[in-house]
Amino acid sequence: MARHERLSTLLDLLGQREKIEVEDIAAELDVSAATIRRDLDHLAEQQLLTRTRGGAVANDLAYDLPLRYKTARHVPEKQRISAAAAALVTPGMVVGLNGGTTTAGVARALSLRSDLSALTVVTNALNIAHELAVRPHVKIVVTGGVARPQSFELSGPLATKVLGELTISLLFLGVDAFDPEAGAFAHHEGEASINQLMVERAERVVAVADGSKLGRRAFARICLPQRVHTLVTDTDADPETLAAFEAAGIEVLVA
């Protein structure tokens, strides 16, 4: 297991258990106790956990991982989802992308499509804007706002003002959780608010989420399920959960 994958796994386990012990995790991950100590020290330096004698305990940030750690999770699934989502775009569209690792993957897939002319991308994510800014066939519109270091998303009144003046043909909505009865969610209320406005400004909404996010709820709701037209997910998604989305009138595409 590569180090970035191990760090992400440690944060995931800590989020689930609230407390972990070095010796137990070393045996579980089949690495040395010294390696786990170094990893925990590294994460503690970034204030993502609190070190204890023999282990670590969770703090609030452990539940909202910075984007650099999220990128290591479900990589093959997100690549397939991104490619399938990007295939829905046609020339001349105004495409919206909120922040997240899956939507960043959609942006990369779009950047590789030479057949897309007169494409406009509206985003509140700094990393996505950076990814697409050098593509001559893509016009980038970036909202204003205050950046969150965990997700690189811009939010707040400045972002709201810009989005209120725009219409989006197709929005790719990255989510932290998506439940067929309760809707789409984000961990942070500021991100949920700006994402909600992006949904309102979009003619069509496509949620992009790997199977681990489905059938779950998070802190702040973005929108009700009826506002989402299509879900693009992966083959690991639970079939019963997918059937529930379809029963709610949502088209399901499995990549």
N, C-alpha and C positions, 0 to 999 in steps of 0.2 A: 504494500500500500504506500503510495506516494505521500509526502509530508502534508501537502495541502488537503488531500483526502482524509488523512488522519486527523488533522485539526478540525475539519468540518464534522467528522464523526464524533470527536470528543465533545464538541458543542452540542451536537444533536443528542448524545447520550446524557449530557448534563441537563439539557432542557427537559428530558423525559424523567430523569431520576432526581434532579435537584442537588444530588451529592454523589461524587464518585471517588473511589479509592485507587491509588496508583497501582498497587499489586493486582487488584482485580481486573482493571482495564488492560494492564499489560498482558495478562493471561488471555483476556478476551480477544485482544487484537493481535496476539502472537508477536509482540515486540518486547524489548527490554524495559524494565522499570525506569532505567535512566533516560530512555527515549521519551517515555510518557512524562517524566518530571520536566524535561526540557520543553516539551510541548505545552504543558500546563503553565510553566513559567512564562513562555512566550505569549500565551493568551492572557495571562494575568497582567502582563505589561501593557496590553492594549485594553485593559479594563473590561474584558469579556467574561471574566470569572474571578472568583476570589480563592486564592490558595489557602489551604488548611494543612495541618500536620498530616502528611500521608495522602493528600488528595486535593480536592477542590469542591467548592459549592457554587451554585448558580447565582448570578445577579440578574438584574432586569434586562441587560443587553443580550444575555444569552438566548433570549427568545426572539430577537430581531437581528439576525446575523447580517454583518456587512456583506455587500455583494461579492467581495473577493472570496469569501468562504462558500457562499451559495453556489458559485459557478462549478464547484467540484461535485455537486450532487446531481444524480440522474442525467449525466451528460448525454449518453446515446439517445435516451428518450427525448430529451429536449431538442436534440439535433433533428430527429425525425419530425417532431411536432413543428419546429420552425420551418422546415422545408415544405411540409404540407400546408401550413398557413400561408407562406409566401406565394404558393401556387394559386391562391385565391385572388391575388392582385392583378388588375389589368391596367394597361396604359391610360394615363390621364386621371387616375384616381387621386383623391386626397386621403392619405392613409394616416391614421393616428396610432401612436405607440406610447404607452406609458412605460414606467421603469420596470426592471426585473430581468433576470437572466434569460427567461424564455423569449421575451419580447426583444431583447438584445440579439438573440439568435435569429429571430425573424428579420431584424434589420440587416444582419450579415447575409442572410439568404436573399433578401431583396437587392443588396448591393451587387450580388453576383449575376443578377438577371439583366442581360444586355438588351432584352426585348422590351423593357419598360421605358417608354418615352413620356415626357411631361408628367413625371410622377412627383407629387408633393407629399412630404412627410411632416406631420405635426407631432412634436414630442415635448414632454417635460423632463426628459432624461438626458443628462449631460453626456453620458457615455454613448448613447445612441446617436446623438447629434454629432459627436466626434467621429463615430464609425462611418456616418453617411456624408459628412461635410465635403469630403474629397471626391465624391461621385458626381461627375458632370451631369448625369441624367436625372439627378434627384435634387429637388428644391427643398431646403430644410427651413422649417419654421419652428423656432424654439420659444416656449413660453418664458416669461419672466418668473420671478419667485426666489425663494430661499432654498438652497440645496441641503438635502439630508445626506450626510456622509455614508450612511448605511446602504442607501439605494441609488445615490446620485440623482434623485428626483427633485424637481423644483416644485414648490407648493406655496400657498399663501395668496394674498390679495392680488399681487402682480400677475401671477399665473392665471388667476380667475378672470382678470380683466381681458387678457389676450384671448383666452378660449371663448369667452362670451361673444366675441365678434366673428367666430369662425364656424364653418360647417365641415364635418368630416364624413367622407364617403364610407369608409370602412375602418373601424377601430379594432386593433388587436389589444385585448385587455389581459395583462398579466395579473394574476391574483395570488394571494397567500392561501386562500381556501375558497371552495366553491361547493355549495350544497344545493341539491335540486329543489328543496323546499324553501330554504332561507335566502339563497342567492350567493353573490360574490362578495368576498371579504378581503381586507388588508389588515395587517397588524397595527399600523399607525393611522390615527384618525386624520392627520393632515393629508397623507397620501390618499386615503379613502375619499376625502372631500374633493380633491382635484380630479381623481379618477371618476368620481360620480359625475362631475361636470363634463368630462370627456365623453362619457356614455350618453349624456343628454344631448350633446352636440353631434352625435354620430347617427347616420342613417342606418348603419348595420354594425352590430357588435359581435366580434368573434373572441370568445374566451380561449386562451391558450394555457393549458395546465397539465402537468404530468399526473399520473394516477394517484400519487401520494397526497395530492391536494384536494381530491374529490371526496364528497360526502363529509366534509369538515367545515367548521366555522371558525372565524377568528374574531378579533376584538371589534373592528369597525366595518360596517357593511358599506359596500360600494353601490350595489343595486340589487333589485329583486331578480329572480331567475327569468321572469317574463321579458326582461329588457335585453337578454342575451339571445341572439339568433342562432349561433353556432358554437359548439365546443369542439376544439381540436385537442386530442389527448393521445395517450400511447396504449400499447397492448397490455400493459400491466394494470390498467384500470379495472376495477371490479365490475363485472357484467351487470349485476343487479343495480349498481349505482348508475351505470350508463343507461339502463332501461328506464330508470326514474327520470333522468334528464330528458329522454325522448318522450316519456309520458307527459312531461311538462311543456312539450312543444318545441324543444331545443334540438336542432340538427346535431348529430354527433359524428365526427370524423375521427377515426382511429388510425394513427400513423405507426 
